[in-house]
Amino acid sequence: MIAKIELYSALRDLAGAGEIELPLADGATVQDALDALYKKFPALAEWDKQLLLAADLDYVERSHVIQSGEIISIMPPVQGG
């Protein structure tokens, strides 16, 4: 399957793109997608413990199995002011 990944804020800057398509095996989890992203863009791994993760409009855990057509959003922590 091809997973569509959206990156926001500083993560977008580190990867040089806001949207990335990743080839993943059927049954892949969000963690599998993160691992693949870290291989392509090692600087993203520095944010690993702080990431907010969503599938379409719902926040998900790393164990979430990515469904065909889902958009996975990866965001840095939200800061208020």
C-alpha positions in Angstrom: 0.0 0.0 0.0 1.0 3.6 -0.4 0.5 5.6 2.8 0.0 9.3 2.5 1.8 11.2 5.3 1.3 14.8 6.1 3.9 16.7 8.1 3.4 20.0 9.9 5.4 22.9 11.2 9.1 22.2 12.0 8.6 18.6 10.8 7.7 19.9 7.3 10.9 22.0 7.3 13.1 19.1 8.3 11.7 16.8 5.6 11.5 19.5 3.0 7.9 18.5 2.1 4.5 18.7 3.7 3.2 15.5 2.1 5.1 12.3 1.6 3.9 9.0 0.1 5.5 5.9 1.6 5.3 2.3 0.4 4.3 0.2 3.3 3.2 -3.4 3.7 -0.5 -4.1 4.2 -1.2 -4.2 7.9 1.5 -1.6 8.6 1.1 0.5 11.7 1.8 4.2 12.3 5.0 3.1 14.0 6.0 1.3 10.8 5.4 4.6 8.9 7.5 6.5 11.5 10.4 4.0 11.2 10.3 4.4 7.4 10.2 8.2 7.7 13.2 8.2 10.1 15.2 6.2 7.6 14.5 8.8 4.9 14.7 11.8 7.1 16.9 11.0 10.2 16.4 14.5 11.7 12.7 13.7 12.3 13.7 11.1 14.8 14.8 13.8 17.3 11.1 14.7 17.7 9.9 11.1 18.2 8.9 11.3 21.9 6.9 14.5 21.3 4.8 13.7 18.2 1.1 14.0 17.9 -0.3 11.4 15.5 -3.6 11.3 13.7 -5.4 9.1 11.1 -7.7 11.3 9.1 -9.4 13.4 11.9 -8.8 11.2 14.9 -5.7 11.0 17.1 -4.2 7.5 17.2 -1.6 5.5 18.9 1.5 4.2 17.2 -0.1 0.7 17.1 -2.9 2.0 14.8 -3.1 -0.2 11.7 -3.1 2.2 8.7 -6.2 1.6 6.5 -6.1 2.1 2.7 -6.9 5.7 1.9 -6.2 7.1 5.4 -4.1 10.2 5.7 -1.6 10.0 8.5 -0.8 13.4 10.1 2.4 13.8 12.1 2.6 17.0 14.2 4.9 18.5 16.7 3.4 19.4 20.1 1.0 22.3 20.1 2.2 25.4 22.0 -0.1 28.1 23.2 0.7 31.6 24.2 
